[in-house]
Protein backbone atom coordinates (compact mmCIF):
# COMPACT_ATOMS: atom_id res chain seq x y z
CA UNK A 1 0.00 0.00 0.00
CA UNK A 2 1.22 3.44 -0.88
CA UNK A 3 -0.04 5.06 2.33
CA UNK A 4 0.30 4.27 6.02
CA UNK A 5 -0.54 0.69 6.90
CA UNK A 6 -4.12 -0.07 7.93
CA UNK A 7 -4.28 -0.73 11.65
CA UNK A 8 -6.10 -4.00 12.26
CA UNK A 9 -9.06 -3.91 14.63
CA UNK A 10 -8.98 -7.56 15.56
CA UNK A 11 -12.39 -7.81 17.23
CA UNK A 12 -14.31 -6.11 14.41
CA UNK A 13 -12.40 -8.09 11.78
CA UNK A 14 -13.06 -11.43 13.46
CA UNK A 15 -16.73 -10.60 13.84
CA UNK A 16 -16.87 -9.56 10.17
CA UNK A 17 -15.19 -12.81 9.11
CA UNK A 18 -17.88 -14.79 10.89
CA UNK A 19 -20.76 -12.56 9.75
CA UNK A 20 -19.78 -13.07 6.11
CA UNK A 21 -20.44 -16.81 6.35
CA UNK A 22 -23.45 -16.44 8.70
CA UNK A 23 -23.23 -19.76 10.57
CA UNK A 24 -26.46 -21.02 12.13
CA UNK A 25 -25.14 -20.26 15.59
CA UNK A 26 -22.51 -17.87 16.95
CA UNK A 27 -21.42 -17.57 20.56
CA UNK A 28 -19.00 -15.15 22.22
CA UNK A 29 -17.41 -16.40 25.42
CA UNK A 30 -14.19 -15.79 27.36
CA UNK A 31 -12.92 -13.33 24.73
CA UNK A 32 -13.48 -15.72 21.81
CA UNK A 33 -16.02 -15.88 19.00
CA UNK A 34 -17.20 -19.42 18.22
CA UNK A 35 -19.11 -20.33 15.06
CA UNK A 36 -21.10 -23.54 14.71
CA UNK A 37 -21.91 -25.19 11.38
CA UNK A 38 -21.64 -28.62 9.79
CA UNK A 39 -20.49 -27.60 6.30
CA UNK A 40 -17.02 -27.65 4.76
CA UNK A 41 -16.10 -23.98 5.34
CA UNK A 42 -13.83 -23.83 8.38
CA UNK A 43 -14.48 -20.15 9.07
CA UNK A 44 -18.10 -21.06 9.74
CA UNK A 45 -17.26 -23.81 12.24
CA UNK A 46 -14.29 -22.60 14.27
CA UNK A 47 -13.48 -20.46 17.31
CA UNK A 48 -11.10 -17.48 17.20
CA UNK A 49 -9.82 -15.02 19.84
CA UNK A 50 -11.19 -11.48 19.65
CA UNK A 51 -7.85 -9.91 20.54
CA UNK A 52 -4.19 -10.70 19.97
CA UNK A 53 -3.28 -10.43 23.62
CA UNK A 54 -2.28 -13.50 25.61
CA UNK A 55 -5.24 -15.79 26.37
CA UNK A 56 -5.68 -18.09 29.37
CA UNK A 57 -5.45 -21.65 28.10
CA UNK A 58 -8.07 -22.71 30.64
CA UNK A 59 -10.80 -21.31 28.37
CA UNK A 60 -10.09 -24.02 25.79
CA UNK A 61 -12.00 -26.67 27.69
CA UNK A 62 -15.10 -24.49 27.84
CA UNK A 63 -14.94 -23.77 24.11
CA UNK A 64 -14.28 -27.42 23.30
CA UNK A 65 -17.31 -28.35 25.39
CA UNK A 66 -19.55 -26.06 23.34
CA UNK A 67 -18.58 -27.89 20.15
CA UNK A 68 -18.94 -31.31 21.73
CA UNK A 69 -22.39 -30.41 23.08
CA UNK A 70 -23.51 -29.68 19.52
CA UNK A 71 -22.05 -32.85 18.07
CA UNK A 72 -19.29 -30.95 16.27
CA UNK A 73 -15.53 -31.47 16.28
CA UNK A 74 -13.58 -28.72 18.10
CA UNK A 75 -11.91 -26.37 15.64
CA UNK A 76 -9.75 -23.41 16.72
CA UNK A 77 -8.74 -20.63 14.31
CA UNK A 78 -5.59 -19.36 15.99
CA UNK A 79 -3.25 -16.52 14.91
CA UNK A 80 0.41 -17.44 14.51
CA UNK A 81 1.71 -15.05 17.14
CA UNK A 82 4.04 -15.41 20.11
CA UNK A 83 1.20 -14.47 22.47
CA UNK A 84 -0.52 -17.76 21.64
CA UNK A 85 2.42 -20.10 22.22
CA UNK A 86 0.79 -21.45 25.38
CA UNK A 87 -2.50 -22.05 23.59
CA UNK A 88 -0.68 -23.88 20.78
CA UNK A 89 1.02 -26.11 23.34
CA UNK A 90 -2.29 -26.99 24.97
CA UNK A 91 -4.00 -27.67 21.64
CA UNK A 92 -1.15 -29.93 20.53
CA UNK A 93 -1.23 -31.73 23.88
CA UNK A 94 -4.93 -32.44 23.38
CA UNK A 95 -4.24 -34.09 20.03
CA UNK A 96 -5.21 -31.29 17.65
CA UNK A 97 -3.00 -30.48 14.66
CA UNK A 98 -2.34 -27.16 12.87
CA UNK A 99 -3.78 -27.11 9.37
CA UNK A 100 -4.39 -24.74 6.48
CA UNK A 101 -2.23 -21.64 7.16
CA UNK A 102 -4.27 -18.67 5.97
CA UNK A 103 -3.52 -14.96 5.70
CA UNK A 104 -5.89 -12.19 6.71
CA UNK A 105 -5.10 -9.40 4.26
CA UNK A 106 -6.24 -5.78 4.01
CA UNK A 107 -6.17 -3.09 1.35
CA UNK A 108 -7.54 0.36 0.65
CA UNK A 109 -10.61 0.10 -1.54
CA UNK A 110 -9.53 3.08 -3.64
CA UNK A 111 -6.25 1.33 -4.50
CA UNK A 112 -8.09 -1.79 -5.68
CA UNK A 113 -10.69 0.25 -7.57
CA UNK A 114 -7.93 1.89 -9.63
CA UNK A 115 -7.30 -1.46 -11.32
CA UNK A 116 -10.51 -1.21 -13.34
CA UNK A 117 -14.06 0.09 -13.60
CA UNK A 118 -17.38 -1.51 -12.76
CA UNK A 119 -18.13 -1.88 -16.47
CA UNK A 120 -18.86 -5.48 -17.36
CA UNK A 121 -19.05 -6.58 -13.72
CA UNK A 122 -22.62 -7.35 -12.74
CA UNK A 123 -23.56 -6.79 -9.09
CA UNK A 124 -26.65 -8.50 -7.67
CA UNK A 125 -28.24 -8.48 -4.24
CA UNK A 126 -29.17 -12.14 -4.70
CA UNK A 127 -27.24 -14.86 -6.55
CA UNK A 128 -28.80 -16.85 -9.36
CA UNK A 129 -28.11 -20.40 -10.51
CA UNK A 130 -25.54 -19.20 -13.04
CA UNK A 131 -23.53 -17.51 -10.30
CA UNK A 132 -23.63 -20.66 -8.16
CA UNK A 133 -22.60 -22.83 -11.12
CA UNK A 134 -19.10 -21.33 -11.26
CA UNK A 135 -18.39 -23.05 -7.91
CA UNK A 136 -19.43 -26.42 -9.32
CA UNK A 137 -17.60 -26.46 -12.63
CA UNK A 138 -14.49 -28.24 -13.84
CA UNK A 139 -11.59 -28.08 -11.41
CA UNK A 140 -13.70 -27.58 -8.27
CA UNK A 141 -14.76 -30.13 -5.66
CA UNK A 142 -18.56 -30.33 -6.12
CA UNK A 143 -19.28 -31.15 -2.46
CA UNK A 144 -17.14 -28.28 -1.19
CA UNK A 145 -18.49 -26.01 -3.93
CA UNK A 146 -22.09 -26.67 -2.95
CA UNK A 147 -21.25 -26.07 0.72
CA UNK A 148 -19.54 -22.78 -0.10
CA UNK A 149 -22.50 -21.60 -2.14
CA UNK A 150 -24.81 -22.30 0.80
CA UNK A 151 -22.44 -20.58 3.22
CA UNK A 152 -21.77 -17.48 1.14
CA UNK A 153 -25.39 -16.88 0.21
CA UNK A 154 -26.93 -16.93 3.68
CA UNK A 155 -25.43 -13.69 5.04
CA UNK A 156 -27.76 -10.70 4.98
CA UNK A 157 -26.72 -7.81 2.76
CA UNK A 158 -23.95 -9.52 0.80
CA UNK A 159 -23.50 -8.55 -2.85
CA UNK A 160 -22.67 -10.98 -5.65
CA UNK A 161 -20.38 -10.01 -8.51
CA UNK A 162 -20.17 -11.80 -11.83
CA UNK A 163 -18.68 -11.50 -15.28
CA UNK A 164 -20.86 -13.25 -17.83
CA UNK A 165 -20.63 -14.61 -21.34
CA UNK A 166 -24.23 -14.96 -22.42
CA UNK A 167 -25.99 -16.96 -19.72
CA UNK A 168 -22.76 -18.32 -18.25
CA UNK A 169 -20.88 -16.82 -15.31
CA UNK A 170 -17.14 -17.11 -16.00
CA UNK A 171 -15.89 -15.26 -12.91
CA UNK A 172 -17.45 -14.16 -9.66
CA UNK A 173 -17.04 -13.11 -6.08
CA UNK A 174 -18.86 -11.85 -2.99
CA UNK A 175 -18.70 -8.60 -1.04
CA UNK A 176 -19.91 -8.90 2.56
CA UNK A 177 -20.38 -5.77 4.66
CA UNK A 178 -20.42 -6.09 8.44
CA UNK A 179 -18.82 -4.57 11.56
CA UNK A 180 -17.29 -1.70 9.61
CA UNK A 181 -15.55 -3.89 7.06
CA UNK A 182 -16.16 -4.74 3.43
CA UNK A 183 -14.76 -8.21 2.95
CA UNK A 184 -14.22 -10.19 -0.23
CA UNK A 185 -15.03 -13.89 -0.39
CA UNK A 186 -15.68 -16.69 -2.84
CA UNK A 187 -13.47 -15.50 -5.69
CA UNK A 188 -13.85 -18.02 -8.52
CA UNK A 189 -12.91 -18.08 -12.20
CA UNK A 190 -14.01 -20.83 -14.57
CA UNK A 191 -11.06 -23.04 -15.45
CA UNK A 192 -11.46 -22.30 -19.17
CA UNK A 193 -11.18 -18.54 -18.57
CA UNK A 194 -8.23 -18.25 -16.22
CA UNK A 195 -5.28 -16.02 -17.07
CA UNK A 196 -7.45 -13.34 -18.69
CA UNK A 197 -7.53 -10.85 -15.82
CA UNK A 198 -11.16 -11.58 -14.94
CA UNK A 199 -10.48 -11.92 -11.21
CA UNK A 200 -8.82 -8.50 -11.17
CA UNK A 201 -11.91 -7.03 -12.86
CA UNK A 202 -14.18 -8.64 -10.27
CA UNK A 203 -11.98 -7.32 -7.44
CA UNK A 204 -12.03 -3.80 -8.89
CA UNK A 205 -15.81 -3.94 -9.34
CA UNK A 206 -16.32 -4.98 -5.73
CA UNK A 207 -13.96 -2.23 -4.56
CA UNK A 208 -16.04 0.38 -6.39
CA UNK A 209 -19.16 -0.92 -4.64
CA UNK A 210 -17.43 -0.80 -1.25
CA UNK A 211 -16.47 2.84 -1.84
CA UNK A 212 -20.00 3.73 -2.96
CA UNK A 213 -21.31 2.27 0.30
CA UNK A 214 -18.85 4.21 2.42
CA UNK A 215 -16.30 1.50 3.22
CA UNK A 216 -12.72 2.61 2.55
CA UNK A 217 -11.02 -0.65 3.55
CA UNK A 218 -11.23 -4.18 2.18
CA UNK A 219 -10.39 -7.46 3.86
CA UNK A 220 -10.02 -11.02 2.62
CA UNK A 221 -8.52 -14.35 3.60
CA UNK A 222 -6.29 -16.47 1.41
CA UNK A 223 -4.46 -19.70 2.07
CA UNK A 224 -0.70 -19.31 2.20
CA UNK A 225 -0.29 -22.21 -0.25
CA UNK A 226 -2.50 -20.60 -2.91
CA UNK A 227 0.27 -18.96 -4.92
CA UNK A 228 -2.00 -17.81 -7.75
CA UNK A 229 -4.38 -15.99 -5.41
CA UNK A 230 -1.49 -14.59 -3.36
CA UNK A 231 -0.01 -13.02 -6.49
CA UNK A 232 -3.38 -11.61 -7.54
CA UNK A 233 -4.05 -9.99 -4.18
CA UNK A 234 -0.52 -8.58 -3.98
CA UNK A 235 -1.06 -6.93 -7.38
CA UNK A 236 -4.31 -5.49 -6.03
CA UNK A 237 -2.48 -3.88 -3.11
CA UNK A 238 -3.41 -6.26 -0.29
CA UNK A 239 -1.00 -6.74 2.59
CA UNK A 240 -0.97 -9.33 5.34
CA UNK A 241 -2.45 -8.32 8.70
CA UNK A 242 -1.81 -11.70 10.33
CA UNK A 243 -1.73 -15.42 9.60
CA UNK A 244 -3.87 -18.02 11.32
CA UNK A 245 -4.08 -21.80 11.28
CA UNK A 246 -6.91 -24.18 12.09
CA UNK A 247 -6.23 -26.54 14.96
CA UNK A 248 -8.45 -29.58 14.52
CA UNK A 249 -8.38 -33.34 14.70
CA UNK A 250 -8.28 -34.36 11.04
Secondary structure, DSSP 8 states (H G I E B T S, - for coil): --SS-----HHHHHHHHHHHH--SEEEEETTEEEEE--SS-GGGG-EEESSSS---TTHHHHHHHHHHHTT----EEEE-SGGGHHHHHHHHHTT-EEEEEEEEEEEEHHHHHTT--STT-EEESS--HHHHHTTSSTTS-HHHHHHHHHHHTSSTT-EEEEEEETTEEEEEEEEEEETTEEEEEEEEE-GGGTTSSHHHHHHHHHHHHHHHTT--EEEEEEETT-HHHHHHHHHTT-EEEEEEEEEE--
